């Protein structure tokens, strides 16, 4: 997380956090503002007590798109917990050569977080990995949420009562959303102008270790999905689609 004089930035992996971090680390010193970079992927509940009164910002990404990003980045090939790797291998002996469909299935069923939550509440098996991580990142009393979780809890959005007040920057509009948020704080429009045209900033650490693939601009997430897989992801990540309706796109025009 990044702690500034005006807000705390929570870095959820694969949502554009590297972009926001680099921009802020360059911009804030020029504005004579202090910045603390610690606990890179820290949760909202881990914000130090002396900074808990500050506004919180973070990034959100279309659930369909983030799974494609995770698949191509490839961290799961060598850096996933060994227990997770062994579980996937039993089901897919060709690991790490997984199809995208197999990867999505594996992530939702073999992630340590999901296995841990399922032991507490079997219903958690029906919720996707992104939604479960989202709850852990942005909610208080997560243990209570896991115990209470059922379909009514999701459909009536009762989990929102436990959420920290987070302002989300949309990954697909990251330049504009970050610019507008900082502008609302009264930051120098002149110094922030380059944010509007700043190109993507990708994480470089470990990329060479597992031969991560860099997606091309024309390589859209839609091309990775069959109708059935898109339906499956839509159902499993229904919590997030319900919270962010703009990601809840129609599936009727998707080809196999």
LINKA-V760628 format. One record per residue. RES is the residue in three letters. PHI is phi in degrees with one decimal (NA if undefined). OMEGA is omega as a letter, one per 20 degrees, with the letter a starting at -180 (NA if undefined). BURIAL is # if it has 9 or more other C-alpha atoms within 8 Angstrom, else .. Layout:
RES|PHI|OMEGA|BURIAL ; RES|PHI|OMEGA|BURIAL
//
This chain:
UNK|NA|r|# ; UNK|-110.3|r|# ; UNK|-109.7|r|# ; UNK|-119.7|r|# ; UNK|-68.4|a|. ; UNK|-111.1|a|. ; UNK|-167.1|r|# ; UNK|-115.9|r|# ; UNK|-102.3|r|# ; UNK|-97.3|a|# ; UNK|-97.5|r|# ; UNK|-83.9|a|# ; UNK|-56.6|r|. ; UNK|65.3|r|. ; UNK|-119.1|a|# ; UNK|110.3|a|# ; UNK|-64.0|r|# ; UNK|-64.5|r|# ; UNK|-59.3|a|# ; UNK|-62.3|a|# ; UNK|-60.2|a|# ; UNK|-63.3|r|# ; UNK|-61.5|a|# ; UNK|-67.5|r|. ; UNK|-66.5|r|# ; UNK|-84.6|a|. ; UNK|-77.9|a|# ; UNK|-62.1|r|# ; UNK|-59.9|r|# ; UNK|-71.6|r|. ; UNK|-94.5|r|. ; UNK|62.7|r|. ; UNK|-110.3|a|# ; UNK|-75.0|r|. ; UNK|-146.2|r|# ; UNK|-121.0|r|. ; UNK|-108.0|a|. ; UNK|-150.3|r|. ; UNK|47.0|a|. ; UNK|-41.6|a|. ; UNK|-109.7|a|# ; UNK|-65.5|a|# ; UNK|-87.5|r|# ; UNK|-59.0|a|# ; UNK|-70.1|r|. ; UNK|-99.6|r|. ; UNK|-63.5|a|# ; UNK|-54.5|a|. ; UNK|-53.4|a|. ; UNK|-69.7|a|. ; UNK|-115.2|a|# ; UNK|-70.7|r|. ; UNK|-84.5|a|. ; UNK|-79.5|r|. ; UNK|-60.3|a|# ; UNK|-117.6|r|# ; UNK|-123.3|r|# ; UNK|-159.0|a|# ; UNK|-118.2|r|# ; UNK|-127.0|a|# ; UNK|-134.4|r|# ; UNK|-50.8|a|. ; UNK|-55.2|r|# ; UNK|-62.2|a|# ; UNK|-72.9|a|# ; UNK|-65.8|r|# ; UNK|-69.6|r|# ; UNK|-65.7|r|# ; UNK|-63.0|r|# ; UNK|-62.9|a|# ; UNK|-61.3|a|# ; UNK|-73.1|r|# ; UNK|-65.2|r|# ; UNK|78.9|a|# ; UNK|-54.9|a|# ; UNK|-67.4|a|. ; UNK|-68.3|a|# ; UNK|-133.0|a|. ; UNK|-103.6|r|. ; UNK|-67.5|r|# ; UNK|-54.2|a|. ; UNK|-57.9|r|. ; UNK|-61.5|r|. ; UNK|-67.2|a|# ; UNK|-60.6|a|# ; UNK|-65.6|r|. ; UNK|-64.7|a|# ; UNK|-67.8|a|# ; UNK|-59.7|a|# ; UNK|-63.3|a|. ; UNK|-89.6|a|. ; UNK|-128.1|a|. ; UNK|-57.7|a|. ; UNK|-78.1|r|. ; UNK|-48.7|j|# ; UNK|-89.6|r|. ; UNK|-82.9|a|. ; UNK|-107.7|r|# ; UNK|-72.6|r|. ; UNK|-62.1|r|# ; UNK|-59.2|r|. ; UNK|-64.7|r|. ; UNK|-62.9|a|# ; UNK|-59.7|r|# ; UNK|-62.8|a|. ; UNK|-65.0|a|# ; UNK|-63.1|a|# ; UNK|-79.1|a|# ; UNK|-113.9|a|# ; UNK|-116.5|r|# ; UNK|-64.6|a|# ; UNK|-54.4|a|. ; UNK|-61.3|a|# ; UNK|-66.8|r|# ; UNK|-61.4|r|# ; UNK|-64.8|a|. ; UNK|-69.9|r|# ; UNK|-64.8|r|# ; UNK|-63.6|r|. ; UNK|-87.2|a|. ; UNK|-147.9|a|# ; UNK|-58.3|a|. ; UNK|-60.9|a|# ; UNK|-62.1|r|# ; UNK|-64.8|a|# ; UNK|-88.9|a|. ; UNK|-109.6|a|# ; UNK|-69.7|a|# ; UNK|-61.7|a|# ; UNK|-64.8|r|. ; UNK|-63.1|a|# ; UNK|-68.8|r|# ; UNK|-66.4|r|# ; UNK|-56.8|r|. ; UNK|-60.0|a|# ; UNK|-66.5|a|# ; UNK|-72.5|a|# ; UNK|-118.3|a|# ; UNK|-119.3|r|# ; UNK|-89.3|r|. ; UNK|50.4|a|. ; UNK|-61.4|r|# ; UNK|-63.1|r|. ; UNK|-67.7|r|. ; UNK|-61.0|a|# ; UNK|-59.8|a|# ; UNK|-67.6|a|. ; UNK|-84.3|a|. ; UNK|-61.5|r|# ; UNK|-155.1|a|. ; UNK|-64.2|r|. ; UNK|-64.8|r|. ; UNK|-59.8|r|# ; UNK|-75.8|a|# ; UNK|-64.2|r|# ; UNK|-92.5|r|. ; UNK|53.3|a|# ; UNK|-68.1|r|# ; UNK|-62.2|a|# ; UNK|-65.6|r|. ; UNK|-67.7|a|. ; UNK|-102.0|a|# ; UNK|-80.6|r|# ; UNK|-69.6|r|. ; UNK|-75.9|a|. ; UNK|-106.4|r|# ; UNK|-95.7|a|. ; UNK|-96.7|r|. ; UNK|-94.9|a|# ; UNK|-81.1|a|# ; UNK|-56.5|a|# ; UNK|-78.7|r|. ; UNK|-132.1|a|. ; UNK|-63.1|a|# ; UNK|-57.4|a|# ; UNK|-68.2|a|# ; UNK|-65.7|r|# ; UNK|-66.8|r|# ; UNK|-58.1|a|# ; UNK|-66.6|r|. ; UNK|-66.1|r|. ; UNK|-65.8|r|# ; UNK|-62.7|r|# ; UNK|-65.0|r|. ; UNK|-88.6|r|. ; UNK|88.6|r|. ; UNK|-68.7|a|# ; UNK|-59.2|r|. ; UNK|-62.3|a|. ; UNK|-64.8|a|. ; UNK|-70.5|a|. ; UNK|-87.8|a|# ; UNK|-52.2|a|# ; UNK|-61.6|r|. ; UNK|-59.5|a|# ; UNK|-60.9|a|# ; UNK|-113.5|a|. ; UNK|-61.5|r|. ; UNK|-73.3|r|. ; UNK|-54.8|r|. ; UNK|-119.7|a|. ; UNK|-100.8|r|. ; UNK|-66.8|a|. ; UNK|-104.7|a|. ; UNK|-60.6|r|. ; UNK|72.8|a|. ; UNK|-55.2|a|# ; UNK|-68.6|a|. ; UNK|-68.7|a|. ; UNK|-125.3|r|# ; UNK|52.3|r|. ; UNK|-62.8|r|# ; UNK|-98.5|r|. ; UNK|-90.6|a|. ; UNK|-72.0|r|. ; UNK|-85.0|a|. ; UNK|-57.4|a|. ; UNK|-81.7|a|. ; UNK|-85.1|a|. ; UNK|-74.8|r|. ; UNK|-65.0|a|# ; UNK|-56.8|a|. ; UNK|-69.3|a|. ; UNK|-87.6|a|. ; UNK|-107.7|r|# ; UNK|-88.0|r|# ; UNK|-58.9|a|# ; UNK|-65.1|a|. ; UNK|-67.3|r|# ; UNK|-64.2|r|# ; UNK|-62.6|a|# ; UNK|-63.7|r|. ; UNK|-66.5|r|# ; UNK|-58.5|r|# ; UNK|-71.2|a|. ; UNK|-71.0|r|# ; UNK|-101.8|a|# ; UNK|-61.2|r|# ; UNK|-60.4|a|# ; UNK|-72.7|r|# ; UNK|-64.0|r|# ; UNK|-71.2|a|# ; UNK|-78.7|a|. ; UNK|-123.2|a|. ; UNK|-57.9|a|. ; UNK|-65.3|r|. ; UNK|-85.0|a|. ; UNK|-84.2|a|# ; UNK|-80.5|r|. ; UNK|-66.5|r|. ; UNK|-102.7|a|. ; UNK|-68.6|a|. ; UNK|-98.4|a|. ; UNK|-83.2|r|. ; UNK|-93.2|r|. ; UNK|-84.0|NA|.
//
